[in-house]
Amino acid sequence: MVAPWFALFEAWAVAKLIRSPGFNRAVQKAYRKINRLPDFEQKNGQGRTGPSSLDHFKDEVKNQFRELTWQKRPPK
């Protein structure tokens, strides 16, 4: 006979696992692979068409640094 505290712990652990995002992602990925469904997320490089937010941020920091150091602005 299983101790009642062990059954309670097992129920808590299963509920915690089912609610976890990582477990749900793994199940969803396996389901999509088994049923040959396309991924939600695009593979690297297929979804993006322009510069990233990091590129815009770096350009903005460069422009602000130029203005701070009183260098000539490049012609546009």
Summary of the structure (lengths in Angstrom):
residues: 76
radius of gyration: 25.7
end to end distance: 80.5
largest distance: 82.7
contacts: 108
relative contact order: 0.05
helix: 61%
strand: 0%
